[in-house]
Amino acid sequence: MSMVPVLIAGGGPVGLATAVELAHHGVRSLVVEPRETVSWLRPRAKTTSARSMELLRRWGLAETLRARAPLAVSWSDEAVFVTSLLGREITRIGGCFGLDLVGSDLAAEPGQQAPQPLVEEILREAVGDALLTGWQVAGLREDAEGVTVRIVSGDGEEREVRAGYVVGCDGPRSVTRAAIGARYEGRQDARPNFNIVFRAPGLAERMPHGPAVHYWVLNPAQPGLVGRLDLKDTWWCIAQGVRAEDADPVRLAHNIAGAEIDVEILATDPWTARMLLADRYASERVFLAGDAAHQNPPYGGHGFNTGIGDAVNIGWKLAAVINGWAPAALTATYEAERRPIAADTIEAAAANMATLAPELADPGLMGDEAEFEKVRPAVAEAVLRTKHSEFHSLDLVLGYTYAGSPIVADGAGERLPHRWLAPGESLYDRLGRGFSVVGDRRAPGVAALIEEARELGVPLQVVDLPGEPLTLVRPDQHVAWRGEDPAGALRRALAHA
Ligand SMILES: Cc1cc2nc3c(=O)[nH]c(=O)nc-3n(C[C@H](O)[C@H](O)[C@H](O)COP(=O)(O)OP(=O)(O)OC[C@H]3O[C@@H](n4cnc5c(N)ncnc54)[C@H](O)[C@@H]3O)c2cc1C
């Protein structure tokens, strides 16, 4: 039987990110994934948040994603509300999804629009040999020393792999979730949705609205949300309120465009929004991450980004335990820190879903110029009132905190505020891969922390900022402690008894 420190069930974005995080700390893993290649025609998530981009920067992958993303961050940060792609503009919202944070003091990276398969492909490249495709997890048996995982190939061949720990990133129908006896709790939206990916040569050139990352079509006859997948001719579209059995994808594309354009349907994907949270995230040695643990409506672009946060949280903790600088109790804090954030994200995304294109659409918008101008101000006001927070959610994206976690000191837990130390150099770039102490190197607390780290075998980087108070920073860039006397701070941050 082969042996691996961590087996990851599922090589979607979250499973791959977990493997990258483990590798960042020198820990080997095996990602078991049935899909041989990424699914280019199911683009799903398009927004990589500013926080996920900071984490990609930490892995050295942010530049790669930007270089290969079809829509450069400078291309647009706007959402435009229209009667159709070729029709009239109602209003627009700028600064969407943190795409405007280029060079900002708020974040080390702006957000980036990129189709999910591109993110997955870049993560697959980073994971390298740790990815085993063509296989899936069929079951697992946990004991005091490890987990025996049964994997099955596409041809029905069976093997067993012995792992110290398992991270279940196997999505909504997670085998791992079932294996640890956890259950999703929550609800699903009543409205069906129908996604289309289509090619429409020349459509962009005819469109009067200019660059935007989202075009919201507020036509009551066919409301929807549409955007460009690339700067060639490929588009994605969510048609809201359309049942798969009634869907005529070509007609949908014509309605959204507002004309009988030339269109080639590349893929369709019916889906229903779900607000689901696993009742628990872990057993002793098996942890759930990403959609296996939580699902939220896509509005606001949080789904996969929340999963990347899970991956980093469980990844550094498992690495600390496996590398021998934390007790196993550290991994029990994963659920306490991440589950409340998923619960908040689900509620925020559900609130975003309360007002979509069907609710904003008004028949008057489709009338003559006089009728349009009569209803336009009220519709524009409703858009700005109800949609602002969906496109501007930095409180959730950058502001989530682990305050109240048993391993952070009172008043700590938030993401270390980023700042530029030199042109292009974020404070984050100076942090170590283990813990870091940021502040005046001459403060007595620094020597005490160095001594505590030496005793515990914890990697500790000192980031000297003369004259500044001391901050103890975790490997995930969250603040574990602040103050003058750090006695016991590192022990607490690592869940030592
Ligand atoms: C139609 C649609 C539109 C969406 N739009 C957005 C959006 O705009 N923004 C956003 O943030 N999110 C969006 N999402 C959600 C986003 O796609 C998910 O949150 C994200 O994919 C979660 O990543 P994951 O790795 O946790 O799970 P998944 O991407 O589901 O990956 C799970 C992986 O596990 C594999 N797997 C399954 N079973 C097994 C098994 N037994 N053993 C091993 N592997 C297994 C699967 O092949 C898959 O690769 C959308 C989702 C859908 C369905």
PDBQT file of the ligand as one rigid body, heavy atoms in Angstrom, charges set to zero:
ROOT
HETATM    1  C1  LIG A 501     -23.023  26.956 -12.697  1.00  0.00    +0.000 C 
HETATM    2  C2  LIG A 501     -22.110  27.455 -11.617  1.00  0.00    +0.000 A 
HETATM    3  C3  LIG A 501     -21.676  28.785 -11.614  1.00  0.00    +0.000 A 
HETATM    4  C4  LIG A 501     -20.814  29.241 -10.624  1.00  0.00    +0.000 A 
HETATM    5  N1  LIG A 501     -20.381  30.534 -10.657  1.00  0.00    +0.000 NA
HETATM    6  C5  LIG A 501     -19.541  30.976  -9.674  1.00  0.00    +0.000 A 
HETATM    7  C6  LIG A 501     -19.047  32.316  -9.650  1.00  0.00    +0.000 A 
HETATM    8  O1  LIG A 501     -19.365  33.127 -10.517  1.00  0.00    +0.000 OA
HETATM    9  N2  LIG A 501     -18.192  32.687  -8.647  1.00  0.00    +0.000 N 
HETATM   10  C7  LIG A 501     -17.795  31.802  -7.660  1.00  0.00    +0.000 A 
HETATM   11  O2  LIG A 501     -16.984  32.143  -6.778  1.00  0.00    +0.000 OA
HETATM   12  N3  LIG A 501     -18.259  30.542  -7.662  1.00  0.00    +0.000 NA
HETATM   13  C8  LIG A 501     -19.105  30.112  -8.637  1.00  0.00    +0.000 A 
HETATM   14  N4  LIG A 501     -19.538  28.845  -8.629  1.00  0.00    +0.000 N 
HETATM   15  C9  LIG A 501     -19.080  27.998  -7.541  1.00  0.00    +0.000 C 
HETATM   16  C10 LIG A 501     -17.674  27.500  -7.778  1.00  0.00    +0.000 C 
HETATM   17  O3  LIG A 501     -17.606  26.921  -9.044  1.00  0.00    +0.000 OA
HETATM   18  C11 LIG A 501     -17.369  26.537  -6.666  1.00  0.00    +0.000 C 
HETATM   19  O4  LIG A 501     -17.480  27.218  -5.427  1.00  0.00    +0.000 OA
HETATM   20  C12 LIG A 501     -15.972  25.947  -6.781  1.00  0.00    +0.000 C 
HETATM   21  O5  LIG A 501     -15.841  25.163  -7.929  1.00  0.00    +0.000 OA
HETATM   22  C13 LIG A 501     -15.672  25.103  -5.542  1.00  0.00    +0.000 C 
HETATM   23  O6  LIG A 501     -14.443  24.479  -5.698  1.00  0.00    +0.000 OA
HETATM   24  P1  LIG A 501     -14.166  23.085  -5.020  1.00  0.00    +0.000 P 
HETATM   25  O7  LIG A 501     -12.775  22.725  -5.425  1.00  0.00    +0.000 OA
HETATM   26  O8  LIG A 501     -14.533  23.134  -3.601  1.00  0.00    +0.000 OA
HETATM   27  O9  LIG A 501     -15.236  22.094  -5.661  1.00  0.00    +0.000 OA
HETATM   28  P2  LIG A 501     -15.400  21.624  -7.174  1.00  0.00    +0.000 P 
HETATM   29  O10 LIG A 501     -14.990  22.681  -8.113  1.00  0.00    +0.000 OA
HETATM   30  O11 LIG A 501     -16.778  21.068  -7.262  1.00  0.00    +0.000 OA
HETATM   31  O12 LIG A 501     -14.355  20.467  -7.289  1.00  0.00    +0.000 OA
HETATM   32  C14 LIG A 501     -14.572  19.209  -6.719  1.00  0.00    +0.000 C 
HETATM   33  C15 LIG A 501     -13.669  18.240  -7.437  1.00  0.00    +0.000 C 
HETATM   34  O13 LIG A 501     -13.800  16.978  -6.837  1.00  0.00    +0.000 OA
HETATM   35  C16 LIG A 501     -13.842  15.994  -7.841  1.00  0.00    +0.000 C 
HETATM   36  N5  LIG A 501     -14.539  14.852  -7.258  1.00  0.00    +0.000 N 
HETATM   37  C17 LIG A 501     -15.864  14.621  -7.117  1.00  0.00    +0.000 A 
HETATM   38  N6  LIG A 501     -16.065  13.459  -6.505  1.00  0.00    +0.000 NA
HETATM   39  C18 LIG A 501     -14.852  12.939  -6.228  1.00  0.00    +0.000 A 
HETATM   40  C19 LIG A 501     -14.415  11.755  -5.581  1.00  0.00    +0.000 A 
HETATM   41  N7  LIG A 501     -15.265  10.848  -5.107  1.00  0.00    +0.000 N 
HETATM   42  N8  LIG A 501     -13.088  11.554  -5.457  1.00  0.00    +0.000 NA
HETATM   43  C20 LIG A 501     -12.201  12.455  -5.930  1.00  0.00    +0.000 A 
HETATM   44  N9  LIG A 501     -12.570  13.581  -6.555  1.00  0.00    +0.000 NA
HETATM   45  C21 LIG A 501     -13.881  13.830  -6.698  1.00  0.00    +0.000 A 
HETATM   46  C22 LIG A 501     -14.551  16.647  -8.998  1.00  0.00    +0.000 C 
HETATM   47  O14 LIG A 501     -14.194  16.062 -10.233  1.00  0.00    +0.000 OA
HETATM   48  C23 LIG A 501     -14.049  18.080  -8.905  1.00  0.00    +0.000 C 
HETATM   49  O15 LIG A 501     -12.910  18.332  -9.672  1.00  0.00    +0.000 OA
HETATM   50  C24 LIG A 501     -20.398  28.367  -9.604  1.00  0.00    +0.000 A 
HETATM   51  C25 LIG A 501     -20.832  27.044  -9.596  1.00  0.00    +0.000 A 
HETATM   52  C26 LIG A 501     -21.697  26.590 -10.574  1.00  0.00    +0.000 A 
HETATM   53  C27 LIG A 501     -22.154  25.135 -10.546  1.00  0.00    +0.000 C 
ENDROOT
TORSDOF 0
